[in-house]
Amino acid sequence: MAQYIGAIDQGTTSTRFIVFDRSGQTVAVSQKEHEQIYPKPGWVEHNAEEIWQNTRVVIAEAMAKAKLRPRDLAAIGITNQRETTVVWNRKTGKPIANALVWQDTRVADYVRELAESGGQDRFRAKTGLPLTTYFSGLKIRWILEHTEGARSAAEAGDLFFGNIDTFLVWHLTGGNQGGAHITDVTNASRTQLMDLNTLSWDQEILETFGIPQPMLPTIRSSSEMYATAKEHTVEDVAIAGILGDQQAALVGQTCFEAGEAKNTYGTGCFLLMNTGTRKIDSKSGLLTTVAYKVGDQPAHYALEGSIAITGALVQWVRDNLGLIEKSSDIESLARTVNDNGGLYFVPAFSGLYAPYWKDNARGVIAGLTRYANKGHFARAVLEATAFQTRDVLEAMEKDSGIKLDVLRVDGGMVADDLLMQFQADILDRPVIRPVTKDATTALGAAYAAGLAVGYFKDLTDLRTNWSVDHTWKPSQMNGKRELMYKLWKRAVSKSFDWID
């Protein structure tokens, strides 16, 4: 029997291939960044062809590092940045335009047009999602309407759509020589084109958005044998698991019971609560989405609070302002002061996501005085992530009727002790970091693939791999907690309606 399981982790800024052993420990990893393309304010693009080539490179590098052959892998799972939209020619395999990234806001006019004739929640009952620039469906429409010849080619059946998972699976399994054109229920649930009840594409929404159904991939479960790889470094290895990155982190954190939740701190922040086989319609600005579906078992659903800008704010401070040389320096700079100096930073660079859903909001720095210095600025940057998380957590508890006793966390930012302690303080509850903290999404994809091929026995088998690395307990803030949060909410209100 093969000793290892592989996972492609295709994120917003980079692509990784990680090989895990049966205990969930990393055996080998390779990572490669790709270009972030900003043609206009609010526009964010990726070169999907670059991402595919990077994927090939990192697979080959990780396999070579560990001296592995294809037969050493039981299967490969895939996790990906969700909502990022690729349209490509099914004959040539080439994208007809750059991928439109989940942060991209260019479809705002479509959102307004559709909301005027039916309200922002006109598709929420079916899809669990409000009308906003976030999701894939309207991005497909934009590409079809703004790329020469795209509409006619789509109607002739020559174009395929996919989020990044679909694009990679198609190439990995043969491309224009019979590659599998599929997605899983979690990624499909982020298009705003799938009915959460039937787990199938909704014809009425497709017609409203002007999207030909033959473009769309077949919807499959998150854990099943899809096809085998044709890429030579992993030839004949089963592709057997697909999960959108945040759902993958939920699985990687083994949140399999209703009421269990995790928060992933990456480019953005994403708090997901498993609600079991019960679909909860949010009344508090959250998203209802598919958590995962294992084989023929019923789908599990989740409530999600999506925050657009968290780690990306630290990158902005590094790259645009030059206040730090590397992202990890933000903590040491923030530690040069004892508090935020009255500063509050609302990073509404692409509008605000949950629980506000304000596409026309823009970034605000509030509370500036001559006393403020770059240390206060750094602390306000970190605190913005924790405040946004509290916004979402309170909405989630209101919708679900479940009070979270603890918050499980993962992602790159959880290495920042100052941020994690402030997170515990502002939430007034413990924050728990697992041993596998920066590869949780990849681990979730590996788990999905391993379950499909019998590498892992069942969900109980996966739970035994989860263990605590560190717990932050809230400190007494003597009334300061609620005052700070009140000022944060005031700052958020100042960001609203900045764009007409």
Backbone hydrogen bonds, N-H to C=O, Kabsch-Sander energy under -0.5 kcal/mol:
donor,donor_aa,acceptor,acceptor_aa,energy
4,Y,72,D,-2.2
5,I,20,F,-2.2
6,G,75,A,-2.6
7,A,18,I,-2.0
8,I,77,G,-2.7
9,D,7,A,-0.6
9,D,16,R,-3.0
10,Q,8,I,-0.6
10,Q,79,T,-2.8
11,G,9,D,-0.9
11,G,14,S,-2.7
15,T,32,K,-2.5
16,R,9,D,-2.2
17,F,30,S,-2.2
18,I,7,A,-2.5
19,V,28,A,-2.8
20,F,5,I,-3.0
20,F,18,I,-0.5
21,D,25,Q,-2.0
24,G,21,D,-1.9
27,V,19,V,-3.8
28,A,19,V,-1.2
30,S,17,F,-1.6
32,K,15,T,-2.3
34,H,13,T,-1.9
37,I,35,E,-0.6
37,I,45,E,-2.2
38,Y,36,Q,-0.5
43,W,40,K,-2.3
45,E,37,I,-2.9
46,H,99,A,-1.8
48,A,46,H,-0.9
51,I,47,N,-1.8
52,W,48,A,-2.2
53,Q,49,E,-2.4
54,N,50,E,-2.6
55,T,51,I,-2.1
56,R,52,W,-1.9
57,V,53,Q,-2.0
58,V,54,N,-2.7
59,I,55,T,-2.0
60,A,56,R,-2.0
61,E,57,V,-2.6
62,A,58,V,-2.4
63,M,59,I,-2.3
64,A,60,A,-2.1
65,K,61,E,-2.5
66,A,62,A,-1.7
67,K,64,A,-1.0
68,L,63,M,-3.0
72,D,69,R,-2.3
73,L,70,P,-1.9
74,A,4,Y,-3.2
76,I,238,A,-2.6
77,G,6,G,-2.3
78,I,241,G,-2.4
79,T,8,I,-2.8
80,N,243,L,-0.9
81,Q,10,Q,-1.9
85,T,100,L,-2.5
86,V,162,G,-2.2
88,W,160,F,-2.4
89,N,94,K,-2.5
90,R,88,W,-0.5
90,R,158,D,-2.5
93,G,89,N,-2.9
96,I,87,V,-2.5
97,A,87,V,-0.6
99,A,46,H,-2.6
100,L,85,T,-1.8
101,V,44,V,-2.3
101,V,99,A,-0.7
104,D,101,V,-2.5
105,T,42,G,-3.0
108,A,105,T,-1.5
109,D,106,R,-0.5
111,V,107,V,-2.0
112,R,108,A,-2.4
113,E,109,D,-2.4
114,L,110,Y,-2.6
115,A,111,V,-2.4
116,E,112,R,-2.3
117,S,113,E,-0.9
118,G,115,A,-0.9
119,G,115,A,-3.5
122,R,119,G,-1.6
124,R,121,D,-1.3
125,A,121,D,-0.6
127,T,123,F,-2.8
128,G,124,R,-2.6
131,L,120,Q,-3.1
132,T,130,P,-0.6
135,F,132,T,-0.5
136,S,190,R,-1.4
137,G,191,T,-2.3
139,K,135,F,-0.6
139,K,136,S,-0.6
140,I,136,S,-2.1
141,R,137,G,-1.7
142,W,138,L,-2.1
143,I,139,K,-2.2
144,L,140,I,-2.5
145,E,141,R,-2.0
146,H,142,W,-1.5
147,T,143,I,-1.0
148,E,146,H,-0.5
150,A,147,T,-2.3
151,R,144,L,-0.8
153,A,149,G,-2.0
154,A,150,A,-2.7
155,E,151,R,-2.2
156,A,152,S,-1.5
157,G,154,A,-1.3
158,D,153,A,-2.7
159,L,153,A,-0.5
160,F,88,W,-2.8
161,F,215,M,-2.9
162,G,86,V,-2.1
164,I,81,Q,-0.6
164,I,84,T,-0.5
166,T,163,N,-0.7
167,F,163,N,-1.8
168,L,164,I,-2.4
169,V,165,D,-2.5
170,W,166,T,-2.4
171,H,167,F,-1.8
172,L,168,L,-3.1
173,T,169,V,-2.2
174,G,171,H,-1.4
175,G,170,W,-3.3
177,Q,174,G,-2.2
178,G,175,G,-0.5
179,G,175,G,-2.9
182,I,180,A,-1.0
183,T,218,T,-2.3
185,V,220,R,-1.3
188,A,184,D,-2.5
189,S,185,V,-1.8
190,R,187,N,-1.5
191,T,188,A,-1.5
193,L,188,A,-0.6
194,M,188,A,-0.5
195,D,200,S,-2.7
196,L,126,K,-3.2
196,L,194,M,-0.6
199,L,195,D,-2.5
200,S,195,D,-0.7
202,D,193,L,-2.9
203,Q,201,W,-0.6
206,L,202,D,-2.2
207,E,203,Q,-2.2
208,T,204,E,-2.1
209,F,205,I,-2.7
210,G,206,L,-1.1
211,I,206,L,-2.5
215,M,212,P,-1.6
216,L,213,Q,-2.0
218,T,181,H,-2.2
220,R,183,T,-2.5
222,S,293,K,-2.2
223,S,293,K,-1.0
224,E,240,A,-1.3
226,Y,224,E,-0.8
226,Y,239,I,-2.4
227,A,239,I,-1.1
229,A,237,V,-2.6
230,K,172,L,-3.6
231,E,172,L,-1.0
234,V,231,E,-1.7
235,E,232,H,-1.0
236,D,229,A,-3.1
237,V,234,V,-2.0
239,I,227,A,-3.3
240,A,76,I,-2.2
240,A,238,A,-0.7
241,G,76,I,-0.9
242,I,222,S,-2.0
243,L,78,I,-2.1
245,D,80,N,-2.7
248,A,244,G,-2.7
249,A,245,D,-1.9
250,L,246,Q,-1.6
251,V,247,Q,-2.1
252,G,248,A,-3.0
253,Q,249,A,-2.0
254,T,251,V,-1.8
255,C,250,L,-2.4
256,F,254,T,-1.6
259,G,274,N,-3.6
260,E,257,E,-2.1
262,K,272,L,-2.1
263,N,408,R,-2.6
264,T,270,F,-1.9
265,Y,263,N,-0.5
265,Y,410,D,-2.9
266,G,264,T,-0.8
266,G,268,G,-2.9
269,C,307,I,-1.8
270,F,264,T,-1.6
271,L,305,G,-2.2
272,L,262,K,-2.3
272,L,270,F,-0.6
273,M,303,L,-2.4
274,N,260,E,-2.7
275,T,301,Y,-2.5
276,G,301,Y,-0.5
278,R,275,T,-1.1
279,K,277,T,-0.5
280,I,278,R,-0.7
281,D,279,K,-0.6
282,S,280,I,-0.6
287,L,304,E,-2.8
288,T,128,G,-2.2
289,T,287,L,-0.5
289,T,302,A,-2.6
291,A,300,H,-2.6
292,Y,300,H,-1.4
295,G,223,S,-1.1
295,G,293,K,-0.8
297,Q,294,V,-2.2
300,H,292,Y,-2.9
301,Y,276,G,-3.3
302,A,289,T,-2.6
303,L,273,M,-2.0
304,E,287,L,-2.6
305,G,271,L,-2.7
306,S,304,E,-0.6
307,I,269,C,-3.1
307,I,305,G,-0.5
310,T,267,T,-2.5
310,T,308,A,-0.5
311,G,266,G,-2.0
312,A,267,T,-2.1
313,L,310,T,-1.1
314,V,310,T,-1.0
315,Q,311,G,-2.0
316,W,312,A,-2.0
317,V,313,L,-2.2
318,R,314,V,-1.9
319,D,315,Q,-3.5
320,N,316,W,-2.3
321,L,316,W,-1.3
322,G,317,V,-0.6
323,L,317,V,-1.8
329,D,326,K,-2.1
330,I,327,S,-1.8
331,E,328,S,-0.9
332,S,328,S,-0.6
333,L,329,D,-2.1
334,A,330,I,-2.3
335,R,331,E,-1.8
336,T,333,L,-1.4
337,V,334,A,-1.3
343,L,340,N,-1.9
344,Y,366,A,-2.4
346,V,344,Y,-0.6
346,V,364,V,-3.2
348,A,346,V,-1.9
349,F,347,P,-1.4
350,S,351,G,-0.7
351,G,348,A,-1.3
352,L,358,K,-2.2
354,A,306,S,-1.5
356,Y,353,Y,-1.7
357,W,353,Y,-2.3
358,K,352,L,-1.6
359,D,357,W,-0.6
361,A,358,K,-1.4
362,R,495,S,-1.4
364,V,346,V,-2.1
366,A,344,Y,-3.2
366,A,364,V,-0.5
372,A,369,T,-1.1
377,F,373,N,-2.2
378,A,374,K,-2.3
379,R,375,G,-2.3
380,A,376,H,-2.5
381,V,377,F,-2.0
382,L,378,A,-2.0
383,E,379,R,-2.8
384,A,380,A,-1.7
385,T,381,V,-0.7
385,T,382,L,-0.9
386,A,382,L,-1.1
387,F,383,E,-2.8
388,Q,384,A,-2.2
389,T,385,T,-1.8
390,R,386,A,-2.0
391,D,387,F,-2.2
392,V,388,Q,-1.8
393,L,389,T,-2.9
394,E,390,R,-2.6
395,A,391,D,-1.4
396,M,392,V,-2.4
397,E,393,L,-2.4
398,K,394,E,-1.7
399,D,395,A,-2.3
400,S,396,M,-2.5
401,G,397,E,-2.0
404,L,402,I,-0.6
407,L,430,P,-1.9
408,R,261,A,-0.9
409,V,432,I,-2.7
410,D,263,N,-1.8
411,G,437,K,-3.8
413,M,265,Y,-1.6
414,V,411,G,-1.3
415,A,412,G,-1.1
416,D,413,M,-1.9
417,D,415,A,-1.0
420,M,416,D,-2.3
421,Q,417,D,-2.5
422,F,418,L,-2.1
423,Q,419,L,-2.5
424,A,420,M,-2.2
425,D,421,Q,-2.3
426,I,422,F,-3.0
427,L,423,Q,-1.8
428,D,424,A,-1.7
429,R,424,A,-1.3
431,V,472,W,-2.3
432,I,407,L,-2.9
433,R,470,H,-3.0
435,V,467,S,-2.4
437,K,435,V,-1.1
443,L,439,A,-2.5
444,G,440,T,-2.3
445,A,441,T,-1.8
446,A,442,A,-2.4
447,Y,443,L,-2.7
448,A,444,G,-2.2
449,A,445,A,-2.3
450,G,446,A,-2.9
451,L,447,Y,-2.5
452,A,448,A,-1.4
453,V,449,A,-1.2
454,G,450,G,-0.5
454,G,451,L,-0.7
455,Y,450,G,-1.8
456,F,450,G,-1.4
462,L,458,D,-1.2
463,R,459,L,-1.9
464,T,460,T,-1.2
465,N,462,L,-1.7
466,W,463,R,-1.3
469,D,433,R,-3.1
470,H,433,R,-1.9
472,W,431,V,-2.7
473,K,471,T,-0.5
480,K,477,M,-2.3
483,L,479,G,-1.3
484,M,480,K,-2.8
485,Y,481,R,-2.0
486,K,482,E,-2.1
487,L,483,L,-2.1
488,W,484,M,-2.3
489,K,485,Y,-2.4
490,R,486,K,-1.8
491,A,487,L,-2.3
492,V,488,W,-2.5
493,S,489,K,-1.9
494,K,490,R,-1.0
494,K,491,A,-0.6
495,S,491,A,-0.6
495,S,492,V,-1.6
496,F,492,V,-0.5
496,F,493,S,-0.8
498,W,360,N,-1.0
498,W,495,S,-0.8
499,I,360,N,-2.2
